[in-house]
């Protein structure tokens, strides 16, 4: 993908230790200027970086932990109207529909991931449509005011 999109960069954020095998691989492939490990970023720095993103990827493996968790950072991407590529794991398919509000890929299929990255990078209109539809989902399903109202109604009907 990096050969086709010369100005493309991958930013990896977080305060984690970088595996030396990964660094060696990046150097062997000559991609030092294409992959940036930022380390920990405060909220302002992170939002600034995210606001310029063409897409976001949340790649989860199909394991017990991921079957029962929801990647909350996904909400941040959607709020910034960043189109997302997600692995079809856990509760993701309960909210996200492939080619409507996200692109869903099977876990472990790196060829599919690469294909979908390429697809989104050359299809501005699709990227905008996915991001807008995901934002509508966010406004409806992940709106704390709406959810608080639903909980209040439920409790008033069922708790005496």
OpenMM code with the backbone's topology and positions (N, CA, C; nanometers):
from openmm import Vec3, app, unit

residues = "UNK UNK UNK UNK UNK UNK UNK UNK UNK UNK UNK UNK UNK UNK UNK UNK UNK UNK UNK UNK UNK UNK UNK UNK UNK UNK UNK UNK UNK UNK UNK UNK UNK UNK UNK UNK UNK UNK UNK UNK UNK UNK UNK UNK UNK UNK UNK UNK UNK UNK UNK UNK UNK UNK UNK UNK UNK UNK UNK UNK UNK UNK UNK UNK UNK UNK UNK UNK UNK UNK UNK UNK UNK UNK UNK UNK UNK UNK UNK UNK UNK UNK UNK UNK UNK UNK UNK UNK UNK UNK UNK UNK UNK UNK UNK UNK UNK UNK UNK UNK UNK UNK UNK UNK UNK UNK UNK UNK UNK UNK UNK UNK UNK UNK UNK UNK UNK UNK UNK UNK UNK UNK UNK UNK UNK UNK UNK UNK UNK UNK UNK UNK UNK UNK UNK UNK UNK UNK UNK UNK UNK UNK UNK UNK UNK UNK UNK UNK UNK UNK UNK UNK UNK UNK UNK UNK UNK UNK UNK UNK".split()
positions = [
    Vec3(0.0837, -0.1192, 0.0000),
    Vec3(0.0000, 0.0000, 0.0000),
    Vec3(0.0882, 0.1255, 0.0000),
    Vec3(0.1970, 0.1220, 0.0757),
    Vec3(0.2816, 0.2416, 0.0860),
    Vec3(0.3449, 0.2801, -0.0460),
    Vec3(0.3669, 0.1849, -0.1356),
    Vec3(0.4243, 0.2171, -0.2667),
    Vec3(0.3232, 0.2894, -0.3552),
    Vec3(0.1952, 0.2541, -0.3397),
    Vec3(0.0892, 0.3149, -0.4203),
    Vec3(0.0520, 0.4547, -0.3712),
    Vec3(0.0635, 0.4759, -0.2414),
    Vec3(0.0230, 0.6022, -0.1799),
    Vec3(0.1454, 0.6601, -0.1098),
    Vec3(0.2263, 0.7305, -0.1850),
    Vec3(0.3571, 0.7755, -0.1380),
    Vec3(0.3510, 0.8652, -0.0150),
    Vec3(0.2447, 0.9456, -0.0024),
    Vec3(0.2370, 1.0374, 0.1112),
    Vec3(0.1673, 0.9767, 0.2327),
    Vec3(0.1342, 0.8493, 0.2265),
    Vec3(0.0639, 0.7803, 0.3342),
    Vec3(0.1581, 0.7518, 0.4508),
    Vec3(0.1085, 0.7755, 0.5736),
    Vec3(0.1851, 0.7432, 0.6940),
    Vec3(0.0950, 0.6698, 0.7918),
    Vec3(0.1559, 0.5779, 0.8639),
    Vec3(0.0872, 0.5061, 0.9706),
    Vec3(0.1380, 0.5615, 1.1026),
    Vec3(0.0452, 0.6080, 1.1861),
    Vec3(0.0806, 0.6573, 1.3185),
    Vec3(0.0346, 0.5555, 1.4215),
    Vec3(0.1268, 0.5114, 1.5042),
    Vec3(0.0972, 0.4175, 1.6120),
    Vec3(0.1152, 0.4948, 1.7418),
    Vec3(0.0051, 0.5103, 1.8151),
    Vec3(0.0085, 0.5909, 1.9370),
    Vec3(0.0041, 0.5018, 2.0601),
    Vec3(0.0442, 0.5568, 2.1713),
    Vec3(0.0372, 0.4847, 2.2979),
    Vec3(0.1732, 0.4753, 2.3636),
    Vec3(0.1700, 0.4543, 2.4918),
    Vec3(0.2929, 0.4493, 2.5692),
    Vec3(0.3467, 0.3094, 2.5858),
    Vec3(0.3438, 0.2314, 2.4828),
    Vec3(0.3895, 0.0927, 2.4910),
    Vec3(0.5332, 0.0790, 2.4396),
    Vec3(0.5965, -0.0291, 2.4818),
    Vec3(0.7316, -0.0572, 2.4339),
    Vec3(0.7231, -0.1146, 2.2928),
    Vec3(0.8113, -0.0713, 2.2063),
    Vec3(0.8099, -0.1156, 2.0672),
    Vec3(0.8971, -0.2400, 2.0538),
    Vec3(0.8383, -0.3457, 2.0003),
    Vec3(0.9078, -0.4721, 1.9800),
    Vec3(1.0222, -0.4528, 1.8807),
    Vec3(1.1405, -0.5014, 1.9162),
    Vec3(1.2578, -0.4828, 1.8296),
    Vec3(1.2418, -0.5549, 1.6961),
    Vec3(1.1664, -0.6649, 1.6936),
    Vec3(1.1414, -0.7348, 1.5666),
    Vec3(1.0635, -0.6460, 1.4703),
    Vec3(0.9707, -0.5692, 1.5243),
    Vec3(0.8916, -0.4785, 1.4410),
    Vec3(0.9803, -0.3678, 1.3857),
    Vec3(1.0641, -0.3127, 1.4703),
    Vec3(1.1561, -0.2066, 1.4263),
    Vec3(1.2497, -0.2605, 1.3183),
    Vec3(1.3029, -0.3805, 1.3392),
    Vec3(1.3917, -0.4422, 1.2397),
    Vec3(1.3197, -0.4611, 1.1067),
    Vec3(1.1956, -0.5085, 1.1118),
    Vec3(1.1170, -0.5308, 0.9898),
    Vec3(1.0953, -0.3988, 0.9149),
    Vec3(1.0593, -0.2959, 0.9889),
    Vec3(1.0363, -0.1640, 0.9283),
    Vec3(1.1635, -0.1145, 0.8603),
    Vec3(1.2763, -0.1332, 0.9257),
    Vec3(1.4040, -0.0903, 0.8676),
    Vec3(1.4401, -0.1731, 0.7442),
    Vec3(1.4175, -0.3039, 0.7503),
    Vec3(1.4465, -0.3911, 0.6353),
    Vec3(1.3649, -0.3508, 0.5134),
    Vec3(1.2422, -0.3092, 0.5364),
    Vec3(1.1530, -0.2707, 0.4267),
    Vec3(1.1701, -0.1244, 0.3860),
    Vec3(1.2565, -0.0513, 0.4552),
    Vec3(1.2791, 0.0893, 0.4218),
    Vec3(1.1591, 0.1782, 0.4476),
    Vec3(1.0849, 0.1499, 0.5543),
    Vec3(0.9619, 0.2238, 0.5819),
    Vec3(0.9740, 0.3159, 0.7031),
    Vec3(1.0960, 0.3500, 0.7419),
    Vec3(1.1144, 0.4326, 0.8615),
    Vec3(1.0412, 0.5659, 0.8522),
    Vec3(1.0313, 0.6215, 0.7327),
    Vec3(0.9631, 0.7504, 0.7169),
    Vec3(0.8127, 0.7350, 0.6958),
    Vec3(0.7627, 0.6119, 0.6921),
    Vec3(0.6202, 0.5863, 0.6677),
    Vec3(0.5447, 0.5455, 0.7939),
    Vec3(0.6174, 0.4970, 0.8946),
    Vec3(0.5548, 0.4504, 1.0182),
    Vec3(0.6119, 0.5311, 1.1337),
    Vec3(0.5226, 0.5960, 1.2079),
    Vec3(0.5638, 0.6841, 1.3165),
    Vec3(0.5081, 0.6298, 1.4479),
    Vec3(0.5962, 0.5990, 1.5411),
    Vec3(0.5566, 0.5604, 1.6762),
    Vec3(0.5626, 0.6866, 1.7611),
    Vec3(0.4465, 0.7371, 1.7989),
    Vec3(0.4403, 0.8667, 1.8668),
    Vec3(0.4675, 0.8571, 2.0158),
    Vec3(0.4497, 0.7390, 2.0736),
    Vec3(0.4514, 0.7295, 2.2191),
    Vec3(0.3210, 0.7862, 2.2726),
    Vec3(0.3184, 0.8129, 2.4025),
    Vec3(0.1982, 0.8673, 2.4648),
    Vec3(0.1732, 1.0099, 2.4165),
    Vec3(0.0479, 1.0390, 2.3841),
    Vec3(0.0066, 1.1743, 2.3463),
    Vec3(-0.1023, 1.2198, 2.4421),
    Vec3(-0.0989, 1.3458, 2.4832),
    Vec3(-0.2098, 1.3961, 2.5640),
    Vec3(-0.3324, 1.4123, 2.4735),
    Vec3(-0.4460, 1.4404, 2.5336),
    Vec3(-0.5719, 1.4465, 2.4577),
    Vec3(-0.5671, 1.5469, 2.3430),
    Vec3(-0.5084, 1.6625, 2.3661),
    Vec3(-0.5033, 1.7654, 2.2614),
    Vec3(-0.4168, 1.7192, 2.1448),
    Vec3(-0.2999, 1.6638, 2.1748),
    Vec3(-0.2112, 1.6135, 2.0691),
    Vec3(-0.2776, 1.4997, 1.9916),
    Vec3(-0.3438, 1.4100, 2.0658),
    Vec3(-0.4085, 1.2955, 2.0019),
    Vec3(-0.5205, 1.3401, 1.9087),
    Vec3(-0.6057, 1.4316, 1.9544),
    Vec3(-0.7164, 1.4805, 1.8702),
    Vec3(-0.6630, 1.5504, 1.7452),
    Vec3(-0.5558, 1.6260, 1.7606),
    Vec3(-0.4969, 1.6947, 1.6461),
    Vec3(-0.4482, 1.5930, 1.5434),
    Vec3(-0.3813, 1.4896, 1.5887),
    Vec3(-0.3328, 1.3856, 1.4988),
    Vec3(-0.4498, 1.3118, 1.4336),
    Vec3(-0.5492, 1.2742, 1.5141),
    Vec3(-0.6640, 1.2004, 1.4616),
    Vec3(-0.7439, 1.2827, 1.3617),
    Vec3(-0.7541, 1.4109, 1.3832),
    Vec3(-0.8378, 1.4931, 1.2951),
    Vec3(-0.7858, 1.4960, 1.1516),
    Vec3(-0.6607, 1.4621, 1.1313),
    Vec3(-0.6054, 1.4571, 0.9963),
    Vec3(-0.6048, 1.3180, 0.9355),
    Vec3(-0.6641, 1.2220, 1.0044),
    Vec3(-0.6596, 1.0824, 0.9582),
    Vec3(-0.7540, 1.0573, 0.8410),
    Vec3(-0.7081, 0.9797, 0.7451),
    Vec3(-0.7924, 0.9372, 0.6327),
    Vec3(-0.8822, 0.8216, 0.6726),
    Vec3(-0.8352, 0.7396, 0.7655),
    Vec3(-0.9127, 0.6260, 0.8143),
    Vec3(-0.8505, 0.5766, 0.9431),
    Vec3(-0.9252, 0.4947, 1.0152),
    Vec3(-0.8751, 0.4313, 1.1371),
    Vec3(-0.9011, 0.2818, 1.1262),
    Vec3(-0.8131, 0.2059, 1.1867),
    Vec3(-0.8253, 0.0602, 1.1846),
    Vec3(-0.8255, 0.0109, 1.3283),
    Vec3(-0.9253, -0.0688, 1.3619),
    Vec3(-0.9245, -0.1394, 1.4896),
    Vec3(-0.9246, -0.2876, 1.4547),
    Vec3(-0.8085, -0.3472, 1.4731),
    Vec3(-0.7859, -0.4856, 1.4320),
    Vec3(-0.7760, -0.5715, 1.5573),
    Vec3(-0.8811, -0.6461, 1.5845),
    Vec3(-0.8873, -0.7329, 1.7025),
    Vec3(-0.8861, -0.8785, 1.6577),
    Vec3(-0.8178, -0.9606, 1.7367),
    Vec3(-0.8181, -1.1042, 1.7101),
    Vec3(-0.9433, -1.1662, 1.7706),
    Vec3(-0.9846, -1.2790, 1.7172),
    Vec3(-1.1031, -1.3488, 1.7673),
    Vec3(-1.0621, -1.4347, 1.8864),
    Vec3(-1.0659, -1.3744, 2.0041),
    Vec3(-1.0344, -1.4487, 2.1256),
    Vec3(-1.1375, -1.4138, 2.2326),
    Vec3(-1.1283, -1.4800, 2.3450),
    Vec3(-1.2285, -1.4639, 2.4495),
    Vec3(-1.2386, -1.3191, 2.4982),
    Vec3(-1.1262, -1.2546, 2.5176),
    Vec3(-1.1291, -1.1161, 2.5643),
    Vec3(-1.2034, -1.0259, 2.4661),
    Vec3(-1.1751, -1.0388, 2.3373),
    Vec3(-1.2357, -0.9506, 2.2378),
    Vec3(-1.3807, -0.9849, 2.2077),
    Vec3(-1.4237, -1.1063, 2.2418),
    Vec3(-1.5649, -1.1414, 2.2222),
    Vec3(-1.6549, -1.0614, 2.3160),
    Vec3(-1.5994, -1.0184, 2.4293),
    Vec3(-1.6814, -0.9538, 2.5314),
    Vec3(-1.6356, -0.8121, 2.5647),
    Vec3(-1.5747, -0.7465, 2.4685),
    Vec3(-1.5363, -0.6071, 2.4934),
    Vec3(-1.5711, -0.5228, 2.3710),
    Vec3(-1.5827, -0.3950, 2.3948),
    Vec3(-1.6095, -0.3008, 2.2871),
    Vec3(-1.4966, -0.1989, 2.2881),
    Vec3(-1.4324, -0.1752, 2.1746),
    Vec3(-1.3206, -0.0800, 2.1713),
    Vec3(-1.3705, 0.0643, 2.1834),
    Vec3(-1.3634, 0.1188, 2.3037),
    Vec3(-1.4203, 0.2516, 2.3276),
    Vec3(-1.3509, 0.3620, 2.2479),
    Vec3(-1.2257, 0.3407, 2.2084),
    Vec3(-1.1579, 0.4424, 2.1258),
    Vec3(-1.2293, 0.4598, 1.9916),
    Vec3(-1.3077, 0.3602, 1.9528),
    Vec3(-1.3861, 0.3675, 1.8297),
    Vec3(-1.4807, 0.4874, 1.8323),
    Vec3(-1.5363, 0.5162, 1.9495),
    Vec3(-1.6274, 0.6298, 1.9650),
    Vec3(-1.5561, 0.7606, 1.9285),
    Vec3(-1.4301, 0.7729, 1.9696),
    Vec3(-1.3535, 0.8940, 1.9368),
    Vec3(-1.3361, 0.9092, 1.7861),
    Vec3(-1.3034, 0.8005, 1.7180),
    Vec3(-1.2854, 0.8061, 1.5724),
    Vec3(-1.4144, 0.8487, 1.5036),
    Vec3(-1.5246, 0.7900, 1.5482),
    Vec3(-1.6536, 0.8205, 1.4863),
    Vec3(-1.6932, 0.9659, 1.5129),
    Vec3(-1.6693, 1.0130, 1.6348),
    Vec3(-1.7028, 1.1519, 1.6685),
    Vec3(-1.6264, 1.2505, 1.5803),
    Vec3(-1.5071, 1.2120, 1.5374),
    Vec3(-1.4272, 1.2958, 1.4483),
    Vec3(-1.4568, 1.2679, 1.3009),
    Vec3(-1.5548, 1.1818, 1.2771),
    Vec3(-1.5960, 1.1433, 1.1409),
    Vec3(-1.4807, 1.0832, 1.0602),
    Vec3(-1.4094, 0.9940, 1.1263),
    Vec3(-1.3031, 0.9185, 1.0606),
    Vec3(-1.3617, 0.7834, 1.0215),
    Vec3(-1.3571, 0.7463, 0.8947),
    Vec3(-1.4084, 0.6150, 0.8545),
    Vec3(-1.3243, 0.5041, 0.9177),
    Vec3(-1.3900, 0.3932, 0.9505),
    Vec3(-1.3221, 0.2871, 1.0242),
    Vec3(-1.3277, 0.1529, 0.9520),
    Vec3(-1.2167, 0.0807, 0.9649),
    Vec3(-1.2091, -0.0597, 0.9253),
    Vec3(-1.2002, -0.1381, 1.0553),
    Vec3(-1.2911, -0.2335, 1.0725),
    Vec3(-1.3012, -0.3083, 1.1974),
    Vec3(-1.2991, -0.4580, 1.1708),
    Vec3(-1.2407, -0.5332, 1.2623),
    Vec3(-1.2541, -0.6782, 1.2517),
    Vec3(-1.3906, -0.7164, 1.3081),
    Vec3(-1.4504, -0.8128, 1.2447),
    Vec3(-1.5857, -0.8600, 1.2754),
    Vec3(-1.5800, -0.9528, 1.3975),
    Vec3(-1.5583, -0.8927, 1.5144),
    Vec3(-1.5364, -0.9683, 1.6376),
    Vec3(-1.6208, -0.9086, 1.7492),
    Vec3(-1.6680, -0.9936, 1.8381),
    Vec3(-1.7397, -0.9479, 1.9565),
    Vec3(-1.8672, -0.8742, 1.9230),
    Vec3(-1.8884, -0.7591, 1.9872),
    Vec3(-2.0134, -0.6838, 1.9689),
    Vec3(-2.0100, -0.5903, 1.8485),
    Vec3(-1.9000, -0.5856, 1.7772),
    Vec3(-1.8892, -0.4973, 1.6600),
    Vec3(-2.0048, -0.5193, 1.5618),
    Vec3(-2.0359, -0.6448, 1.5212),
    Vec3(-2.1451, -0.6616, 1.4239),
    Vec3(-2.2844, -0.6303, 1.4802),
    Vec3(-2.2955, -0.6098, 1.6118),
    Vec3(-2.4240, -0.5681, 1.6688),
    Vec3(-2.4563, -0.4230, 1.6318),
    Vec3(-2.3540, -0.3457, 1.6013),
    Vec3(-2.3720, -0.2035, 1.5726),
    Vec3(-2.3290, -0.1629, 1.4319),
    Vec3(-2.2323, -0.2335, 1.3786),
    Vec3(-2.1708, -0.1894, 1.2537),
    Vec3(-2.2051, -0.2818, 1.1384),
    Vec3(-2.2360, -0.2188, 1.0253),
    Vec3(-2.2767, -0.2901, 0.9043),
    Vec3(-2.1732, -0.2613, 0.7962),
    Vec3(-2.1229, -0.3680, 0.7373),
    Vec3(-2.0217, -0.3539, 0.6333),
    Vec3(-2.0740, -0.2689, 0.5176),
    Vec3(-1.9927, -0.1724, 0.4779),
    Vec3(-2.0198, -0.0822, 0.3659),
    Vec3(-2.1385, 0.0115, 0.3905),
    Vec3(-2.1868, 0.0184, 0.5144),
    Vec3(-2.2882, 0.1170, 0.5491),
    Vec3(-2.2297, 0.2210, 0.6461),
    Vec3(-2.1781, 0.1721, 0.7603),
    Vec3(-2.1187, 0.2645, 0.8564),
    Vec3(-1.9758, 0.2254, 0.8956),
    Vec3(-1.9221, 0.1281, 0.8250),
    Vec3(-1.7857, 0.0813, 0.8502),
    Vec3(-1.7485, -0.0159, 0.7387),
    Vec3(-1.6260, -0.0608, 0.7465),
    Vec3(-1.5869, -0.1767, 0.6665),
    Vec3(-1.5491, -0.2844, 0.7662),
    Vec3(-1.6145, -0.3978, 0.7556),
    Vec3(-1.5871, -0.5108, 0.8442),
    Vec3(-1.5029, -0.6129, 0.7702),
    Vec3(-1.4029, -0.6643, 0.8390),
    Vec3(-1.3175, -0.7673, 0.7806),
    Vec3(-1.3062, -0.8835, 0.8787),
    Vec3(-1.2815, -1.0030, 0.8262),
    Vec3(-1.2626, -1.1165, 0.9168),
    Vec3(-1.1289, -1.1055, 0.9904),
    Vec3(-1.1258, -1.1467, 1.1171),
    Vec3(-0.9980, -1.1440, 1.1882),
    Vec3(-0.8991, -1.2400, 1.1228),
    Vec3(-0.7750, -1.1987, 1.1198),
    Vec3(-0.6707, -1.2844, 1.0644),
    Vec3(-0.6510, -1.2737, 0.9148),
    Vec3(-0.7339, -1.1965, 0.8462),
    Vec3(-0.7248, -1.1865, 0.7003),
    Vec3(-0.6535, -1.0564, 0.6616),
    Vec3(-0.5216, -1.0605, 0.6637),
    Vec3(-0.4434, -0.9400, 0.6338),
    Vec3(-0.4563, -0.8969, 0.4888),
    Vec3(-0.4755, -0.9926, 0.3975),
    Vec3(-0.4958, -0.9563, 0.2567),
    Vec3(-0.6224, -0.8728, 0.2405),
    Vec3(-0.7270, -0.9122, 0.3118),
    Vec3(-0.8524, -0.8359, 0.3075),
    Vec3(-0.8311, -0.6965, 0.3666),
    Vec3(-0.7571, -0.6871, 0.4754),
    Vec3(-0.7287, -0.5570, 0.5361),
    Vec3(-0.6577, -0.4654, 0.4367),
    Vec3(-0.5567, -0.5169, 0.3710),
    Vec3(-0.4823, -0.4372, 0.2726),
    Vec3(-0.5737, -0.3933, 0.1586),
    Vec3(-0.6569, -0.4857, 0.1116),
    Vec3(-0.7511, -0.4535, 0.0032),
    Vec3(-0.8465, -0.3414, 0.0447),
    Vec3(-0.8970, -0.3479, 0.1683),
    Vec3(-0.9931, -0.2471, 0.2153),
    Vec3(-0.9256, -0.1121, 0.2415),
    Vec3(-0.8010, -0.1138, 0.2860),
    Vec3(-0.7278, 0.0125, 0.3008),
    Vec3(-0.7154, 0.0795, 0.1646),
    Vec3(-0.6731, 0.0029, 0.0661),
    Vec3(-0.6613, 0.0576, -0.0705),
    Vec3(-0.7954, 0.1132, -0.1182),
    Vec3(-0.9000, 0.0347, -0.0987),
    Vec3(-1.0336, 0.0743, -0.1429),
    Vec3(-1.0733, 0.2096, -0.0833),
    Vec3(-1.0557, 0.2241, 0.0468),
    Vec3(-1.0955, 0.3499, 0.1108),
    Vec3(-1.0091, 0.4676, 0.0685),
    Vec3(-0.8820, 0.4429, 0.0485),
    Vec3(-0.7929, 0.5533, 0.0121),
    Vec3(-0.8226, 0.6115, -0.1255),
    Vec3(-0.8825, 0.5324, -0.2135),
    Vec3(-0.9134, 0.5837, -0.3478),
    Vec3(-1.0604, 0.6214, -0.3643),
    Vec3(-1.1400, 0.6055, -0.2599),
    Vec3(-1.2834, 0.6337, -0.2689),
    Vec3(-1.3258, 0.7351, -0.1630),
    Vec3(-1.3009, 0.8624, -0.1916),
    Vec3(-1.3374, 0.9701, -0.0987),
    Vec3(-1.4855, 0.9687, -0.0634),
    Vec3(-1.5687, 0.9518, -0.1637),
    Vec3(-1.7135, 0.9553, -0.1417),
    Vec3(-1.7562, 0.8442, -0.0457),
    Vec3(-1.7035, 0.7257, -0.0634),
    Vec3(-1.7370, 0.6135, 0.0253),
    Vec3(-1.6873, 0.6427, 0.1667),
    Vec3(-1.5664, 0.6954, 0.1782),
    Vec3(-1.5124, 0.7296, 0.3110),
    Vec3(-1.6049, 0.8273, 0.3832),
    Vec3(-1.6478, 0.9311, 0.3136),
    Vec3(-1.7373, 1.0304, 0.3755),
    Vec3(-1.8714, 0.9674, 0.4140),
    Vec3(-1.9248, 0.8832, 0.3257),
    Vec3(-2.0542, 0.8200, 0.3533),
    Vec3(-2.0456, 0.7275, 0.4750),
    Vec3(-1.9413, 0.6461, 0.4814),
    Vec3(-1.9238, 0.5573, 0.5967),
    Vec3(-1.9114, 0.6383, 0.7254),
    Vec3(-1.8308, 0.7438, 0.7214),
    Vec3(-1.8099, 0.8273, 0.8400),
    Vec3(-1.9398, 0.8953, 0.8835),
    Vec3(-2.0167, 0.9466, 0.7895),
    Vec3(-2.1434, 1.0125, 0.8233),
    Vec3(-2.2444, 0.9140, 0.8802),
    Vec3(-2.2536, 0.7951, 0.8224),
    Vec3(-2.3467, 0.6945, 0.8741),
    Vec3(-2.3051, 0.6460, 1.0125),
    Vec3(-2.1758, 0.6329, 1.0354),
    Vec3(-2.1278, 0.5939, 1.1679),
    Vec3(-2.1578, 0.7037, 1.2695),
    Vec3(-2.1459, 0.8293, 1.2277),
    Vec3(-2.1768, 0.9408, 1.3170),
    Vec3(-2.3245, 0.9387, 1.3568),
    Vec3(-2.4122, 0.9043, 1.2637),
    Vec3(-2.5550, 0.8915, 1.2962),
    Vec3(-2.5759, 0.7813, 1.3993),
    Vec3(-2.5049, 0.6704, 1.3832),
    Vec3(-2.5119, 0.5608, 1.4806),
    Vec3(-2.4661, 0.6100, 1.6176),
    Vec3(-2.3576, 0.6827, 1.6200),
    Vec3(-2.3045, 0.7370, 1.7451),
    Vec3(-2.4084, 0.8259, 1.8124),
    Vec3(-2.4699, 0.9126, 1.7354),
    Vec3(-2.5690, 1.0054, 1.7895),
    Vec3(-2.6902, 0.9328, 1.8461),
    Vec3(-2.7223, 0.8191, 1.7880),
    Vec3(-2.8406, 0.7434, 1.8288),
    Vec3(-2.8093, 0.6437, 1.9407),
    Vec3(-2.7103, 0.5591, 1.9217),
    Vec3(-2.6860, 0.4467, 2.0120),
    Vec3(-2.5882, 0.4766, 2.1253),
    Vec3(-2.5010, 0.5726, 2.1064),
    Vec3(-2.3981, 0.5992, 2.2066),
    Vec3(-2.4120, 0.7384, 2.2667),
    Vec3(-2.5325, 0.7909, 2.2635),
    Vec3(-2.5626, 0.9218, 2.3190),
    Vec3(-2.6030, 0.9019, 2.4655),
    Vec3(-2.5220, 0.9508, 2.5577),
    Vec3(-2.5487, 0.9252, 2.6992),
    Vec3(-2.6804, 0.9872, 2.7452),
    Vec3(-2.7216, 1.0979, 2.6867),
    Vec3(-2.8489, 1.1594, 2.7255),
    Vec3(-2.9644, 1.0686, 2.6846),
    Vec3(-2.9588, 1.0189, 2.5613),
    Vec3(-3.0614, 0.9262, 2.5124),
    Vec3(-3.0638, 0.7983, 2.5960),
    Vec3(-2.9480, 0.7430, 2.6233),
    Vec3(-2.9401, 0.6181, 2.6994),
    Vec3(-2.9851, 0.6376, 2.8442),
    Vec3(-2.9548, 0.7525, 2.9019),
    Vec3(-2.9998, 0.7826, 3.0378),
    Vec3(-3.1521, 0.7900, 3.0421),
    Vec3(-3.2122, 0.8513, 2.9413),
    Vec3(-3.3580, 0.8581, 2.9339),
    Vec3(-3.4213, 0.7207, 2.9232),
    Vec3(-3.3631, 0.6339, 2.8421),
    Vec3(-3.4143, 0.4971, 2.8295),
    Vec3(-3.4039, 0.4225, 2.9618),
    Vec3(-3.2924, 0.4380, 3.0310),
    Vec3(-3.2743, 0.3724, 3.1604),
    Vec3(-3.3734, 0.4268, 3.2625),
    Vec3(-3.3935, 0.5572, 3.2635),
    Vec3(-3.4884, 0.6192, 3.3560),
    Vec3(-3.6293, 0.5659, 3.3315),
    Vec3(-3.6702, 0.5581, 3.2053),
    Vec3(-3.8028, 0.5047, 3.1724),
    Vec3(-3.8162, 0.3595, 3.2158),
    Vec3(-3.7142, 0.2799, 3.1908),
    Vec3(-3.7168, 0.1390, 3.2294),
    Vec3(-3.7314, 0.1257, 3.3807),
    Vec3(-3.6505, 0.2005, 3.4537),
    Vec3(-3.6554, 0.1916, 3.5996),
    Vec3(-3.7887, 0.2398, 3.6545),
    Vec3(-3.8444, 0.3459, 3.5994),
    Vec3(-3.9725, 0.3971, 3.6494),
    Vec3(-4.0863, 0.2989, 3.6223),
    Vec3(-4.0747, 0.2187, 3.5168),
    Vec3(-4.1775, 0.1195, 3.4849),
    Vec3(-4.1614, -0.0101, 3.5635),
    Vec3(-4.0402, -0.0449, 3.6011),
    Vec3(-4.0157, -0.1775, 3.6578),
    Vec3(-3.9702, -0.1789, 3.8033),
    Vec3(-3.9333, -0.0654, 3.8570),
    Vec3(-3.8883, -0.0613, 3.9960),
    Vec3(-3.9883, 0.0211, 4.0756),
    Vec3(-4.0422, -0.0402, 4.1750),
    Vec3(-4.1427, 0.0269, 4.2593),
    Vec3(-4.0825, 0.0713, 4.3894),
] * unit.nanometer
topology = app.Topology()
chain = topology.addChain("A")
for resn in residues:
    res = topology.addResidue(resn, chain)
    for name in ("N", "CA", "C"):
        topology.addAtom(name, app.Element.getBySymbol(name[0]), res)
